[in-house]
Amino acid sequence: MIVDQLWLQALIGMAGGMALELLHWYQLTRRFPNKQFARSSTYWVSTVSMWGLAAMMPVLYTSGSAGALLCFHLGASAPLLLQKLVTSVPAVATAQSSSNQLSFREFCQW
């Protein structure tokens, strides 16, 4: 299916980003079953930001019409690219905490 409208390309890209973020949150609940990261506004802001970035990717990469599957893949790639950037930065200092919150670095790791 060829998509000509930019808003529809952005919507399909956002769906790709949402699908990947849903998988990421599912994996986090399996990795850290006792952590309450879903109640933190920091993690929700980062998740919604990922959706926004995923919506922008197809609009930035394509000019004019594009396939719906390409838009979905571009949207799904945005959170992966950012996740790789965050986890590749070396940790200067890590605080030892017994709180029930994940660090942003742990949140971004798969």
C-alpha positions as CSV (number, residue, x, y, z in Angstrom):
1,M,0.0,0.0,0.0
2,I,1.4,3.4,-1.0
3,V,0.9,6.2,1.4
4,D,1.0,9.8,0.0
5,Q,-0.1,11.9,3.0
6,L,2.6,12.9,5.5
7,W,0.2,12.6,8.5
8,L,-0.6,9.0,7.5
9,Q,3.1,8.2,7.1
10,A,3.7,9.6,10.6
11,L,0.8,7.7,12.0
12,I,2.1,4.4,10.5
13,G,5.6,5.2,11.8
14,M,4.2,5.9,15.2
15,A,2.4,2.5,15.1
16,G,5.8,0.9,14.4
17,G,7.4,2.7,17.4
18,M,4.5,1.8,19.6
19,A,4.8,-1.9,18.7
20,L,8.5,-1.9,19.5
21,E,7.9,0.0,22.8
22,L,5.2,-2.5,23.8
23,L,7.6,-5.3,23.2
24,H,10.2,-3.4,25.2
25,W,7.9,-2.9,28.2
26,Y,6.9,-6.5,28.1
27,Q,10.5,-7.6,28.2
28,L,11.1,-5.2,31.1
29,T,8.3,-6.8,33.2
30,R,9.9,-10.2,32.6
31,R,13.5,-8.9,33.5
32,F,12.5,-6.9,36.5
33,P,9.2,-8.4,37.9
34,N,9.4,-6.4,41.2
35,K,10.2,-3.0,39.8
36,Q,7.4,-0.4,39.5
37,F,8.8,1.5,36.5
38,A,5.3,2.0,35.0
39,R,4.4,4.4,37.8
40,S,7.2,6.8,37.1
41,S,6.6,9.9,34.9
42,T,10.2,9.8,33.6
43,Y,9.7,6.5,31.9
44,W,6.3,7.5,30.4
45,V,7.8,10.7,29.1
46,S,10.6,8.7,27.5
47,T,8.1,6.2,26.0
48,V,5.9,9.0,24.5
49,S,9.0,10.7,23.2
50,M,9.9,7.5,21.4
51,W,6.5,7.4,19.8
52,G,7.0,11.0,18.6
53,L,10.4,10.2,17.2
54,A,9.0,7.1,15.5
55,A,6.3,9.3,13.9
56,M,9.0,11.7,12.6
57,M,11.3,9.1,11.0
58,P,9.2,8.3,7.9
59,V,8.5,11.9,7.3
60,L,12.2,12.8,7.5
61,Y,13.4,9.8,5.4
62,T,10.9,9.7,2.6
63,S,10.0,12.4,0.2
64,G,6.5,12.2,-1.2
65,S,4.9,8.7,-1.3
66,A,6.2,5.7,0.5
67,G,5.1,2.2,1.3
68,A,3.2,1.6,4.5
69,L,5.6,-1.2,5.5
70,L,8.6,1.1,5.0
71,C,6.9,3.7,7.2
72,F,6.3,1.0,9.9
73,H,9.9,-0.2,9.8
74,L,11.3,3.3,9.9
75,G,9.1,4.0,13.0
76,A,10.2,0.8,14.7
77,S,13.9,1.6,14.0
78,A,13.8,4.9,15.8
79,P,13.5,3.5,19.4
80,L,16.2,0.9,18.5
81,L,18.6,3.5,17.3
82,L,18.2,5.7,20.4
83,Q,18.4,2.6,22.7
84,K,21.8,1.7,21.1
85,L,23.0,5.3,21.6
86,V,22.0,5.4,25.3
87,T,23.5,2.0,26.1
88,S,26.7,2.6,24.2
89,V,27.6,5.7,26.3
90,P,29.9,4.5,29.1
91,A,28.5,4.9,32.6
92,V,30.7,7.4,34.5
93,A,29.3,6.6,37.9
94,T,26.4,4.4,38.9
95,A,24.6,5.0,42.2
96,Q,23.8,2.0,44.3
97,S,20.2,2.2,45.2
98,S,17.8,-0.2,46.8
99,S,14.8,1.7,45.5
100,N,12.1,0.1,43.4
101,Q,12.9,2.3,40.4
102,L,15.0,1.4,37.4
103,S,17.7,3.7,36.2
104,F,17.2,5.3,32.7
105,R,20.1,3.2,31.4
106,E,18.5,-0.1,32.7
107,F,15.2,1.0,31.2
108,C,16.8,1.4,27.8
109,Q,18.6,-1.9,27.8
110,W,17.1,-4.9,26.1
